[in-house]
Amino acid sequence: MHTIYEKDNIGRTFVELIFKNTGSIYSKDSVAYTLMHMLMNRGTLKDKEKFYSKLEEKAINLSTHTSYANTSISLTFLNEKSHQAMQYLKELLSNPNFTKEALLKSKEEIKAKKETLKNNHDYTASKNLFKVMFKNTPLEISEIGEEIESVSLEDIKNHFQTLSKESLIALIGGKKIDISLPLPSNPPKKNLFFTPKQGEIIEKKDVKQSYIYFGSPFNVSKDKWHLAKVATFILGAGGFGSRIMEEVRVKRGYAYSAYAFNQFSKNFQILKGFLQTKLQNTQDAKNLIIELIENFTQKGVSKEELESAKKFLIGSEPLREETTPQRLKRKFEEYYFGIEDKNSELDKIKNLSLDEINDFIKNHKEITNLSFSIITK
C-alpha cells in the first residue's frame, strides 16, 4: 500500500482508495463494474441496504468508481466521525453482501442504466470510437461491460480478491488517519498496454445532428508530456483561439463547440476529439478535421500561438490546485505515472522554444492516422 496525504483544516476528511490494475480490462466482461456497483448499493451481509442508512445518519458519503485501469472507493466525512467512517468501511470490506439475490438486483439496475445510456449519443459515439480503435482488445468493451448476464457470484468474489494491500494507493485529505483495512495480500496484475488501430464506425440513429468523435495514436514519452500538452492546447484543447475551434466554429459555423485533448494512461496513449454538426455538414466537418491535423503536423505553430498557450497554461495551473481533492489528484498522478513535480513541468513550458515545439509536432505524424466514430441519421 502507498499512502498520499494532504493536510486540510476545513473540518472534513476525504479518503479515496484506488486499486491499481483492477479495472474493467483486468476482469472478465462486466465483472469489475458489477463488483463496484454491489459495494456501492448492496451493503453488508448483516445489514443489506440498511447499511447506507447508517452512513447517511452520520453524514458519511460513500461512492465507488470503475475505469478501464483501476477501481476506487471514496469516503467523505466530518473529522469527528473519522473512527466510525473507517469502521463502516471495514465492515463493508469484511462482510460484503455477495449473495445471488444482491447480484441479481445489481444486474437489473445496471441493465436499466445501459438502456438509458442508449439515448446518450455522446456516450455511444465515444464508446464506438474505442470499439474501432481498440478492436479485439479488452478496451473495445466499455467500463460497464456488455455481457452483464454472464457475471456469476464466483466472478465477483474472485475479482474482489484483487482489491489487495499491494494494489492499493490511498489518498487522504484533511485529518490524518490510519488506513488499516481487511484486505487480502495479492500481487497486482501486470500492466496491459494497447496500441490503437485505424478505422471508422458509423451508426445510424434518429438524430437531429451528427455526433463526430475522432482519435489517433499519440506516442509520447513521459519526459515530453509537457510538449504534448502545449501542442494539443493549441490544436484543440484551448477552446476559443485553438485551431479546431477557430476553423470549425468561427470560420465555417459547422459546430457550436469542437475540441481535441490528450488521453494518456498506462494502457493507451491517444489524441481524442469531438464535435456536433448539422446532418448536411457531416462529411465536410470530418474532412476538415483530417485537413487541420495534417496541416498541424506539417507546418507546426506560430510564435503568437505558442506564447498565448504558455501564458494560459502557466497562469491557470494554480486554479487546478485550489481544493484538497485537486491537490491529491496531482500528487497521485505524479506517483502513479512516475512524473516529475508539476512545478518542474511549468518551468519546462515557460522555457519552451518555437523550434522545440515545432520539431515535436512534426515528429508525431501518427496523430494523422485518424479513426472516426459518427452517429448520424
Secondary structure, 3 states (H helix, E strand, C coil): CEEEEEECCCCEEEEEEEECCCCHHHCCCCHHHHHHHHHHHCCECCCECHHHHHHHHCCCEEEEEECCCCEEEEEEEEHHHHHHHHHHHHHHHHCECCCHHHHHHHHHHHHHHHHHHCCCHHHHHHHHHHHHHCCCCHHHCCCCCCCHHHCCHHHHHHHHCCCCCCCEEEEEEECCCCCCCCCCCCCCCCCCCCCCCCCEEEEECCCCEEEEEEEEECCCCHHHHHHHHHHHHHHHHCCCCCHHHHHHHHHCCCCCCEEEEEEECCCCEEEEEEEEEEHHHHHHHHHHHHHHHHHHHHHCCCHHHHHHHHHHHHHHHHHHHCCHHHHHHHHHHHHHHCCCCHHHHHHHHHCCCHHHHHHHHHCCHHHHCCEEEEEEC
